[in-house]
């Protein structure tokens, strides 16, 4: 009796790419609209939004680590990653 090797390979390949990982997406970036939209409206009403920091520009995949570090330090609000 022989096992179906192709089915085993497909199951192993599927597990290799999904084990412990999740794909997430967000609208308007990573935030909670019910919390953040009122805050943004208040900032606009006060005429003090930090618009000079956004958008911060484009970054390549090679610069991704440096861009993440800038984001953690609060130097940028949002960066656009370019693939070409």
N, C-alpha and C positions, 0 to 999 in steps of 0.2 A: 504494500500500500504506500503510495507516494503522496506527499503534501503538495498543495498548489503554491509553488514558490512565488509566483507573480503576485498573488493576493497578499502574501506575507510582506513582500518588498513594498507594496503600496501602503500597507498599514504602518510599517516602520518609517517610511518617508513622511507620511502625514503626521505621525507623532513627533518626529524630529523638528518639524516646523511649528507645531502648536503647543508643545508641552511648556507650561509655565508662562505663556505669552498671551497677550490680549491686544486686539486692535481697537483703538478708541478714536473717536472724532469729536470735534466740538464746533459749535456755531459761535461766531464772533470771538474766537480764541477760547482759552480755558477760563471760564468764569461761571458764576451763577447769575442769570439775568435778574431774578427777583431781588438779589442783594446789590449787584453792581450797577444796574441801570439807574436806580434812584440816586446812587452816589455820583454817577457821571452827570446826571441832570443837575444835581446840586452844584457840581464843579462848573458846569457851563453857566448856571445862573450867577455864580460868583465871578465869572470871567477869569477863572484861574486854572483851566486844564493844562497839563504839561504837554501841550501840543508840539513844542520845540523838540521833544524827544521821539516823536513818532511821525512818520515811519523812520526807522533808524537806517534803512538802506538794504542792500542786498549782500548776501554772504554765500560763499561757495561751500560745498561739502567739506573741503579741506579746512575751512575756517570755522566749522561747526562748534568745536570745543571752545575756542576763544569767544565766540558769540554767546554761547551758553554762560560762560563765566561773566561776561559783561552784563548779561541779563540778571544773573544772581546778585551782582553788585548794584543793580538798579540804574545802570548807565544807559540802557535802551529799553524801550517798551515792546517793540516787535521788530523782527528781522525777517526778510524774505529769503528763503534758500533757493539758490539757482543751481540747476543740474547741468548746464551747458557752459 
